[in-house]
Amino acid sequence: MHQIPEIGLRLPQTVAYITEQLERMEVSYEVYEDCSCVVCVLGEGSPCILLRGDIDGLAVREETGLPFACQTGNMHACGHDMHCASLLAAVKILKRHERELKGKVKILFQAAEESFQGAAAAIRHGVLENPRVDAAYGAHIFAAQEMNTIEYSRTPFASVYGFSITVHGKGAHGASPELGVDPILIGAHILLALQELLARETAASERAVLTIGHFAGGTAPNVIPETAVLEGTLRTFDSKIKAFLVRRIQEVAENIACSFRESAEMKVLGDCPAITVDERMGRLAENAARKVNPHVKIYDKKAVMLSEDFAFFSNRVPSVYFMVGGGTAHKEKWVGQHNPEIIFNEECLASNAAMYVQIAVDWLNERETDK
């Protein structure tokens, strides 16, 4: 898996690898061809719990120096190969104990988490139906988090709102700027003004991050272009703060452009909600994790400004999402996700797989007791 990272909604090699493993286990599966998701169901009757693992990579050139480093120019720099391996192992265990299950376990190998497209695409295909999903569990392994630790909270991951701002100008020769309207200059004013939304219009107690990660305009150093484009993300935990800031981003962009005698238009690139954790599911998952690893340390107040499209599941069914420690013994070499030098501790794979299984089994058993 580590050597075949693919990006977005088209992961043919990854899907082929996963389905080959499932066939060896004699597990029936379905492939959502247009979004490279693989789904299988184990057990009989109801209820049904969903176990989800993401499987896409990133356009990052690997620089780990590992003997199995990827040479394609892409990389599993977020550890989704680890998630896939854990979930495949969980399927293998569940298959061996399928007759003991007190309901169904639906497995989703999901593409395009990095672009926040995969979960929504799987839902459109009906992954939460036939059989209907009653609860969901997902996890993410972090290379800069200590082994034998789990972190989560009521809202562990922030929402993310992706947007683009196209600034219109008037082209001219660089020697005669007075004959044009410079969209790059307008964009620079917009860029600076957007940060004031956090500094002066958002309470310090509110957690919000606004990032412009792409700013482009023009093709030559001596030409004032017709347009410039800014692309960015807004991350928050509070839906009201999010709505306020989205409105203000648009107002700031349009009004600044207008003051320079031109215009700007804003478009939505993506809109993923914050993950919400069900309190009862959280307690159950904690107990299951301790069964798997009696020495695990669990921190239940952790929240990060990262975003995850597992949120589309957690907003529909009771869910829990864990941040699992996967740091190596050499702490000085730890780096964050998406770094070309990131290395994960493979010793966490077994316990991560076991947690998938234990949480599913315990949830089904608890629902059986509730009947």
LINDAGI-V580614 format. One record per residue. RES is the residue in one letter. SS is DSSP state (H for helix, E for strand, - for the rest). OMEGA is omega in radians with two decimals (NA if undefined). Layout:
# LINDAGI-V580614
res=RES ss=SS omega=OMEGA
res=RES ss=SS omega=OMEGA
This chain:
# LINDAGI-V580614
res=M ss=- omega=-3.07
res=H ss=- omega=-3.05
res=Q ss=- omega=-3.14
res=I ss=- omega=-3.14
res=P ss=- omega=3.10
res=E ss=- omega=-2.92
res=I ss=- omega=2.96
res=G ss=- omega=-3.04
res=L ss=- omega=-3.14
res=R ss=- omega=-3.07
res=L ss=- omega=-3.02
res=P ss=H omega=-3.14
res=Q ss=H omega=-3.13
res=T ss=H omega=3.11
res=V ss=H omega=3.13
res=A ss=H omega=3.13
res=Y ss=H omega=-3.11
res=I ss=H omega=-3.10
res=T ss=H omega=3.07
res=E ss=H omega=3.12
res=Q ss=H omega=3.14
res=L ss=H omega=3.11
res=E ss=H omega=3.09
res=R ss=H omega=3.12
res=M ss=- omega=-3.09
res=E ss=- omega=3.10
res=V ss=- omega=3.10
res=S ss=- omega=-3.07
res=Y ss=- omega=3.03
res=E ss=E omega=3.11
res=V ss=E omega=2.99
res=Y ss=E omega=-2.93
res=E ss=H omega=-3.03
res=D ss=H omega=3.10
res=C ss=H omega=3.01
res=S ss=- omega=3.05
res=C ss=E omega=3.11
res=V ss=E omega=-3.07
res=V ss=E omega=3.01
res=C ss=E omega=-3.10
res=V ss=E omega=3.09
res=L ss=E omega=3.12
res=G ss=E omega=-3.11
res=E ss=- omega=3.04
res=G ss=- omega=-3.13
res=S ss=- omega=0.09
res=P ss=- omega=-3.08
res=C ss=E omega=3.07
res=I ss=E omega=3.13
res=L ss=E omega=2.97
res=L ss=E omega=-3.04
res=R ss=E omega=3.03
res=G ss=E omega=3.12
res=D ss=E omega=-2.93
res=I ss=- omega=-3.08
res=D ss=- omega=3.13
res=G ss=- omega=-3.07
res=L ss=E omega=3.07
res=A ss=- omega=-3.14
res=V ss=- omega=3.11
res=R ss=- omega=-3.04
res=E ss=- omega=3.13
res=E ss=- omega=-3.09
res=T ss=- omega=-3.05
res=G ss=- omega=3.13
res=L ss=- omega=3.13
res=P ss=- omega=3.13
res=F ss=- omega=-3.13
res=A ss=- omega=3.13
res=C ss=- omega=-3.11
res=Q ss=- omega=-3.03
res=T ss=- omega=-3.04
res=G ss=- omega=3.00
res=N ss=- omega=-3.11
res=M ss=E omega=2.96
res=H ss=- omega=-3.05
res=A ss=- omega=3.08
res=C ss=- omega=3.06
res=G ss=- omega=-3.13
res=H ss=H omega=3.01
res=D ss=H omega=3.08
res=M ss=H omega=3.13
res=H ss=H omega=-3.13
res=C ss=H omega=3.14
res=A ss=H omega=3.13
res=S ss=H omega=-3.08
res=L ss=H omega=3.06
res=L ss=H omega=3.10
res=A ss=H omega=3.11
res=A ss=H omega=3.10
res=V ss=H omega=-3.12
res=K ss=H omega=3.13
res=I ss=H omega=-3.12
res=L ss=H omega=3.12
res=K ss=H omega=3.14
res=R ss=H omega=-3.10
res=H ss=- omega=-3.01
res=E ss=H omega=-3.09
res=R ss=H omega=-3.13
res=E ss=H omega=-3.07
res=L ss=- omega=-3.12
res=K ss=- omega=-3.11
res=G ss=- omega=-3.08
res=K ss=E omega=2.99
res=V ss=E omega=3.10
res=K ss=E omega=-3.10
res=I ss=E omega=3.09
res=L ss=E omega=2.94
res=F ss=E omega=-2.91
res=Q ss=E omega=3.06
res=A ss=- omega=2.91
res=A ss=- omega=3.00
res=E ss=- omega=-3.08
res=E ss=- omega=3.13
res=S ss=- omega=3.12
res=F ss=- omega=-3.13
res=Q ss=- omega=-2.94
res=G ss=H omega=-3.11
res=A ss=H omega=3.13
res=A ss=H omega=3.12
res=A ss=H omega=3.12
res=A ss=H omega=3.11
res=I ss=H omega=3.10
res=R ss=H omega=3.10
res=H ss=- omega=3.10
res=G ss=- omega=-3.10
res=V ss=- omega=3.12
res=L ss=- omega=3.14
res=E ss=- omega=2.97
res=N ss=- omega=0.02
res=P ss=- omega=-3.14
res=R ss=- omega=-3.13
res=V ss=- omega=-3.10
res=D ss=- omega=-3.14
res=A ss=E omega=-3.11
res=A ss=E omega=3.08
res=Y ss=E omega=3.04
res=G ss=E omega=-3.13
res=A ss=E omega=3.08
res=H ss=E omega=3.10
res=I ss=E omega=-3.13
res=F ss=E omega=-3.09
res=A ss=- omega=3.11
res=A ss=- omega=3.10
res=Q ss=- omega=-3.04
res=E ss=- omega=3.02
res=M ss=- omega=3.11
res=N ss=- omega=3.04
res=T ss=E omega=3.05
res=I ss=E omega=3.11
res=E ss=E omega=3.07
res=Y ss=- omega=3.08
res=S ss=- omega=3.11
res=R ss=- omega=3.06
res=T ss=- omega=-2.99
res=P ss=- omega=-3.09
res=F ss=E omega=-3.10
res=A ss=- omega=2.96
res=S ss=E omega=3.06
res=V ss=E omega=3.11
res=Y ss=E omega=3.13
res=G ss=E omega=-3.07
res=F ss=E omega=2.99
res=S ss=E omega=3.07
res=I ss=E omega=3.07
res=T ss=E omega=-3.12
res=V ss=E omega=3.12
res=H ss=E omega=3.12
res=G ss=- omega=3.11
res=K ss=E omega=-3.07
res=G ss=- omega=3.12
res=A ss=E omega=3.04
res=H ss=E omega=-3.14
res=G ss=- omega=3.12
res=A ss=- omega=-3.11
res=S ss=- omega=-3.06
res=P ss=H omega=-3.12
res=E ss=H omega=3.13
res=L ss=H omega=-3.13
res=G ss=- omega=3.00
res=V ss=E omega=-2.97
res=D ss=- omega=3.13
res=P ss=H omega=3.09
res=I ss=H omega=3.08
res=L ss=H omega=3.10
res=I ss=H omega=3.13
res=G ss=H omega=3.12
res=A ss=H omega=3.09
res=H ss=H omega=3.10
res=I ss=H omega=-3.13
res=L ss=H omega=-3.13
res=L ss=H omega=-3.09
res=A ss=H omega=-3.12
res=L ss=H omega=3.13
res=Q ss=H omega=3.09
res=E ss=H omega=3.09
res=L ss=H omega=3.10
res=L ss=H omega=-3.06
res=A ss=H omega=-3.00
res=R ss=H omega=-3.10
res=E ss=- omega=3.13
res=T ss=- omega=-3.13
res=A ss=- omega=-3.13
res=A ss=- omega=-3.14
res=S ss=- omega=3.14
res=E ss=- omega=-3.14
res=R ss=- omega=3.13
res=A ss=E omega=3.11
res=V ss=E omega=3.12
res=L ss=E omega=-3.07
res=T ss=E omega=2.94
res=I ss=E omega=-3.06
res=G ss=E omega=-3.12
res=H ss=E omega=3.13
res=F ss=E omega=-3.06
res=A ss=E omega=3.06
res=G ss=E omega=3.08
res=G ss=- omega=3.14
res=T ss=- omega=-3.11
res=A ss=- omega=-3.07
res=P ss=- omega=-3.08
res=N ss=- omega=-3.13
res=V ss=E omega=2.99
res=I ss=E omega=-3.02
res=P ss=- omega=3.11
res=E ss=- omega=-3.08
res=T ss=E omega=2.96
res=A ss=E omega=-3.07
res=V ss=E omega=3.00
res=L ss=E omega=3.07
res=E ss=E omega=-3.10
res=G ss=E omega=3.13
res=T ss=E omega=3.02
res=L ss=E omega=-3.13
res=R ss=E omega=3.14
res=T ss=E omega=3.02
res=F ss=- omega=-3.04
res=D ss=- omega=-3.10
res=S ss=H omega=3.13
res=K ss=H omega=3.08
res=I ss=H omega=3.12
res=K ss=H omega=-3.12
res=A ss=H omega=3.12
res=F ss=H omega=-3.07
res=L ss=H omega=3.08
res=V ss=H omega=3.12
res=R ss=H omega=-3.10
res=R ss=H omega=3.07
res=I ss=H omega=-3.14
res=Q ss=H omega=-3.13
res=E ss=H omega=-3.14
res=V ss=H omega=-3.11
res=A ss=H omega=-3.10
res=E ss=H omega=-3.08
res=N ss=H omega=3.09
res=I ss=H omega=3.10
res=A ss=H omega=3.13
res=C ss=H omega=-3.13
res=S ss=H omega=3.08
res=F ss=- omega=3.07
res=R ss=- omega=3.10
res=E ss=- omega=-3.04
res=S ss=- omega=3.07
res=A ss=E omega=3.10
res=E ss=E omega=-3.08
res=M ss=E omega=3.10
res=K ss=E omega=3.12
res=V ss=E omega=3.07
res=L ss=E omega=-3.14
res=G ss=E omega=-3.10
res=D ss=E omega=-3.10
res=C ss=E omega=-3.12
res=P ss=- omega=3.04
res=A ss=- omega=3.03
res=I ss=- omega=3.03
res=T ss=- omega=-3.10
res=V ss=- omega=3.07
res=D ss=- omega=-3.04
res=E ss=H omega=-3.14
res=R ss=H omega=3.09
res=M ss=H omega=3.13
res=G ss=H omega=3.13
res=R ss=H omega=3.13
res=L ss=H omega=-3.11
res=A ss=H omega=3.08
res=E ss=H omega=-3.14
res=N ss=H omega=3.12
res=A ss=H omega=3.14
res=A ss=H omega=3.12
res=R ss=H omega=3.05
res=K ss=H omega=-3.13
res=V ss=H omega=-3.08
res=N ss=- omega=-3.10
res=P ss=- omega=-3.09
res=H ss=- omega=-3.08
res=V ss=- omega=3.04
res=K ss=E omega=-3.08
res=I ss=E omega=3.11
res=Y ss=E omega=-2.98
res=D ss=- omega=3.12
res=K ss=- omega=-3.05
res=K ss=- omega=3.05
res=A ss=- omega=-3.12
res=V ss=E omega=-3.13
res=M ss=- omega=3.01
res=L ss=- omega=3.14
res=S ss=- omega=-3.03
res=E ss=- omega=-3.08
res=D ss=- omega=2.89
res=F ss=- omega=3.12
res=A ss=H omega=3.14
res=F ss=H omega=3.05
res=F ss=H omega=-3.07
res=S ss=H omega=3.09
res=N ss=- omega=-3.11
res=R ss=- omega=-3.13
res=V ss=- omega=3.07
res=P ss=E omega=-3.00
res=S ss=E omega=2.98
res=V ss=E omega=-3.11
res=Y ss=E omega=-3.07
res=F ss=E omega=2.90
res=M ss=E omega=-2.99
res=V ss=E omega=-3.13
res=G ss=E omega=3.11
res=G ss=- omega=-3.13
res=G ss=- omega=3.11
res=T ss=- omega=-3.13
res=A ss=- omega=-3.11
res=H ss=- omega=-3.02
res=K ss=H omega=-3.13
res=E ss=H omega=3.13
res=K ss=H omega=3.14
res=W ss=- omega=2.99
res=V ss=- omega=-3.13
res=G ss=- omega=3.12
res=Q ss=- omega=3.09
res=H ss=- omega=3.11
res=N ss=- omega=-3.11
res=P ss=- omega=-3.14
res=E ss=- omega=-3.05
res=I ss=- omega=3.09
res=I ss=- omega=-3.14
res=F ss=- omega=3.09
res=N ss=- omega=-3.07
res=E ss=- omega=3.11
res=E ss=- omega=-3.14
res=C ss=H omega=-3.06
res=L ss=H omega=-3.08
res=A ss=H omega=-3.12
res=S ss=H omega=3.11
res=N ss=H omega=3.08
res=A ss=H omega=-3.12
res=A ss=H omega=3.11
res=M ss=H omega=3.04
res=Y ss=H omega=-3.07
res=V ss=H omega=-3.04
res=Q ss=H omega=-3.14
res=I ss=H omega=3.13
res=A ss=H omega=-3.11
res=V ss=H omega=-3.12
res=D ss=H omega=3.13
res=W ss=H omega=3.11
res=L ss=H omega=-3.14
res=N ss=H omega=3.13
res=E ss=H omega=3.11
res=R ss=H omega=3.10
res=E ss=H omega=3.12
res=T ss=H omega=-3.11
res=D ss=H omega=-3.07
res=K ss=- omega=NA
